[in-house]
Amino acid sequence: MKLGNTVFCLLLLGGLSTSCIREDLSDCFSTNTLLLSYKGDGETEIFGDKICRVEMYVFDAENRCVANGVLPPNEVEARAAKLPQLKPGDYRIVCLGNTHHTQVDNVASCDFSRITFADGGYFAGETVSGNDSLYYATTPFTVEPFTGREDDNKTRLVEFASSHYDVSVEVAGIPDAGMNAAAASMPTLEICGVSPCTDFENRACGEATDYLLETEYDGGSNLLTARTNIMRHTDHSQVGVCLRSPDGRTLLAEVNLAEFLAENPVIDCSRNEVLIPIRMEFVSGKVVVTVPEWYIEDVKPEF
């Protein structure tokens, strides 16, 4: 279930239709603002560089979703999100960044472990190629009874964290590929055994599934490449990058993600901004798996 963006509008219209007068403040509301922040793995604000769209969900003390919607672009650009008019009480706010092709499910469950977000195609039963570059933030928020004083209005800093890993795959020396770049003759790349969803505690979840990656082939360098995002797994042992024959029936090569990360500690998955670069190269009938040279050269302390 995904609530419509009209919820914020309805709350606003409801507030405008009430009378806020000095003798009776029961129909008056404070103005509350979230200051949106994302600094990645450094000290510099990079919210605007990484996040361009934000969905906000407001839950009451019983974890019922009382409002949700996509923030106006001007609020995202200013990093200042206005909360809807809320009655006094305790709330929890959840914000999701970059939900361009992402849908949210089970909003009405009142259970943050059951409320999940994933690619819309996954919920539709389709094979998908990956996820948006997703970010997540949450904060408790208490709305006090309106008194008419300036300190009724609150501003709360909300810090985002990453909900995705960026994955780059390149395959060199493909057997029998030659210079033919026709899609039908190219091997296929999959990421197998990934968790397709993330819950409202920012934990990867869902029944393991396979992503069929969108690939490009450079005939000049005989290089097949793909770039995608996956959810932030805590267990990489069941995740594999699979190269298959063009018809998908024959497994040509497979890289276990847990083993690859253990062999290449230069890739630090504890960071917010993580790129997992994998290079497969066919050499004398064998597949050599490495981290691409361009990644080693580009690694910086503040990636």
Buried (B, 14 or more C-beta within 10 A) or exposed (E): EBBEEEBBEEBBEEBEEEEBEEEEBEEBBBEBBBBBBBBBBEEEEBBEEBBBBBBBBBBBEEEEBBBBBBBEEEBBEEBBBBBBBBEEBEBBBBBBBBBEBBBBBBBEBBEBEBBBBBBBBBBEEEEBBBBBBBBBBBBEBEBEEBEEEEEBEBEBEBEBBBBBBBBBBBBBBBEEBEEEBEEEEBBBBBBBBBBBBBBBEBBBBBEEBBBBBEBEBEEEEBBBBBBBBBBBBEEBEBBBBBBBEBEEEEEBBBBBBBEBBEEBEEBEEEBBBBBBBBBBBBEEEEBEBBBBEEBEEEEEEEB
